[in-house]
Amino acid sequence: MNCTISSINYCPVKSISFQSIQSCDIKKNLGMENDRIFAFSRIIDLEKAKLVEKNPDERNLNNFLTLKNSPALNKYNFIYQNKVLTLTKDNKELLSVSAGDENQRLLLSKKLIELESSLIKPITLLMNKKFPFFDTSHSKNIFNSVSLINLNSIRDFEKKINEKVELQRFRANFYVDGIDPWEERNWLGKIIKINDVSFKVEKNIPRCVAINLKPKTEDNSLNLLTSLKKTYNHFDMGIYLTALNDGKVELENKITL
């Protein structure tokens, strides 16, 4: 098998950010460092938001801003560097705050409401490095995760539906190249190794309507979710991994079974 890491990405803010990087630190049973350590709560008051922030057992996906419930946010991005969180649009800075300062995080919440009045209020920017806001931490089988997508699976999908499918729609941590389309689905329950870091392959990633959104826009005219079901009789793209030890992963690292 000649499978390699072609890109590495993380989302500092759950669902509504995407950053490409050259390498990443992996923590056992946690995942990629700084991935999804922030999230915006929605609907719930500040007292409840504080419970959700600290305790994963209190979390419900409906209590977070996501592209599924707030597609207007797809126009924005968040960059996290040197403990500073920056809101951008069209590569222009809108607001930067000290991420560790709760009062400054409130400024970001207010800024989003100012920019997008359609958002269901109240919203609160939450932060938790110990228990990040992964989708997999709100399921019955709770675990912290790293996501991996096979580029040839996306290419196969593109050919079958005769449409361009931007890889950013799927917001994966690792995109890999060099294996047959959908080969990753045969890895379930197995251990893979990347640069001396071992990962258990937990499950396929079920997709939602967020993949219909063209990157950096509100355009959802391409119904990829329906196309996945019609083409393959499932809604999956990619696999979830759990890190079994600490380490580092870099571009072009090889993956072994």
N, C-alpha and C positions, 0 to 999 in steps of 0.2 A: 504494500500500500504506500503510495506516494502522496499523502495528504498533508497540506501545509496551511498555516494561518495566513490568510491574505489581507485581513484587516481586523483591527481591534477597536472596540467602541464602548463607551459607557454613557449612562444617562444620570447625571447628578440629581436631576429632579424627575421623579417618577412620571413616565409617559410623555412629558412635554419638553424633552431636551435630548440632544444627541451629539456626542463629541468623539472624534476619531483620534487615537493615540498610537504611539509607536510600540509601547510596552505597558504592562500592567502588573501590579502586585496582587497575588492571590492569597487569600486567607482561608485556612481550613474551616469548613462548615459555615463560612460566611460568604465567600465569593470574591468578586472583583472589588478591590478597595475603592471607596467613594462612589460606587454604583448605587443609584437610587437611595441615597442617604437623605434626600429631601422629598417632601410630597406636600401638595396643597390639599387640605381637608375642605370639604364642602358640606353645606346644609347644617352641620352640627355646630353647637356653640363652643366657646373657647374652653370651658371646663371639660367637655367631652373630647375636644380636640387634643387636650393635654394627655388624657388617658390613652387615646389612640396613638399618640406620639411615642409614649413610653412602653406600652404593652401590646404586642402583636395579637394577643387573644381578643383585644377589643376592636380589632380592625375588620372593616367590611369594605369591599371594593367600591360600593356605591357611595362611601363617605369620602372618596378622593376625586379630585379633578383629574380626568383622563381625556384622551382624544375621543373616546367613545361617547362620553357625555358632554364634552365641551370642545367640539372640533375647531372652533375659532382659534384655539390656542396653538394650532399647528403652524401658525404664522410666526411664532416666537421660538426662541431658543435660550437656554441657560448655559453659561460657561462657569466652571468652578476651578479657580486657580489661586493658590497661596491663601486659602481660607476666605477668599472673596467670591461671592456669587453674583454674576452679572446677567441681567436680562437684556436680550438683544432682539432686534428685528431687522431683516435684510442686512445682516452683518453690522448694524449700527447699535451702539450701546444706548440703552434706555435708562438703566439704573444699576448701580453696583452697591452692594452692602457687605458688611462684615458678617459672614455666615453664622458665626458663633454668638452674635448679639441678637437676643430675642426681639428687642425693640426695632432693630434694623430690619429683621426679617418681616416684621409687621408692615414696614414701608413697602416691601415688595408685594405683599398681599394687597395693600391699598392701591398700588400702581396698576396691578392687573385689573382690579375692579374699575379703575379710572379708564383703562384702555378698552376693556370689554364689559360693558354694562349688562350684557345678557347673562353673565355668570350668576349662578344661583348663590346667594350670599347666606351666611357669612363664609369667607374662606380664610384659612390660616396656613402659613408656611411652617411645616413641621420638619424636625431634623432628628435623626437617630442613626449614629454610625454603628452601634452594636447590633441593632435589629433593623436593617434597611427595609424599604417599602417595596419588596418584590411581590409580583403577583402570586408567586408560589407560597408566600408567607400568609396568605389569606384563604388557603384551601384546607380541606379536611386533612390532607397529607402534607403538613407544614414542613417546608424546608427552604433554606436559602439557596439561590441558584445562579448559575451562569448559563446564558443561552448561546447556542451554536447553530449556524445555518450553513448548509452546503450550497455553494454558488451554482453548482450544476443542477440542483433541484429547482432553483429559481429559473435557470436557463431553460430547463425542460418545460416548466410552466409557461414561460414566455412563448416558446415554440408552439405549444398546444393551443394557446388562446390567441396567438398572433398579436400580442400586445407587448409594449415595453413595460417591465415591472422594476421600478427602482428598488434597490436592496434596502434603502433607508426606511421603506415602509414597514419593515419587520423588526427594526431596532435591536438587532442581535449584538451580543458582546463579541463573539467570534464569527467571522465568515471564513469558510475553508474552501480550498480548491484541490482538485486532483483525484476525486473519487466519483464513482458513477452517481447519476441522479437518484436520490432517495436511499442511497446506501446507508446513510446515518440512521434510518429507521430500524436497521438490523443490529444496531448497537445497544438497544434497550437492555438494561440490566447488566451491561458489561462495564469494564473499567478501561478508560482510555488514558493515555499519558501524553502530556505536552510539556516538553522541556523539564522533565523530572517532576512535574506536578501531576498527580493522579486525580482523575475525576470519575465519579460513578454516573453513568447515563441513567437518568431517572425516568423520563417520560417524553412523549412527543409534546410539542407546544400547540395547543388549540388556539386558533386565531379568532379575532373579533372584527367588528366593522371598522376599527381604526386603520386596518391595512388598505381600506378603500381610499384613504386620503392621500393625495399626491403630496410629496414632501414640500413643506414650507408654504402650503396653500390650504384653502378650504374646499378645493375641488375633490369631490367624491364620486365623480361620474363613472369611474371604472370600478365595477363591483367585483373585486377580486375574491371576496369571501364566497359569493355565489359561484364564481368560476372554479374555485378550489373544489367545492363540493361536486359540481357537475363533472369536473375533469378526473378527480381522483377518489370521489366518494368519501372524502374526509375534509376537515377544516384545518389541518395541521400544516405547519411549516417550521422546521427546526426541532431541536431537542434541548431539554433542560439537563444541566450537569450540576453535581454537587462536588465541591473541592474536598479532597481527602487529606491534603497536606498543604502547608505554606509553600510559596515559590513565586517565580516570575515567568510570565509568558511574553514573548516578543514576536514581532512580524517575521514570517517565514519559518517559524518553529514547525517541526514535523509532528504529526499526530500518529501514535502507535496504539494498537489494540493489545 
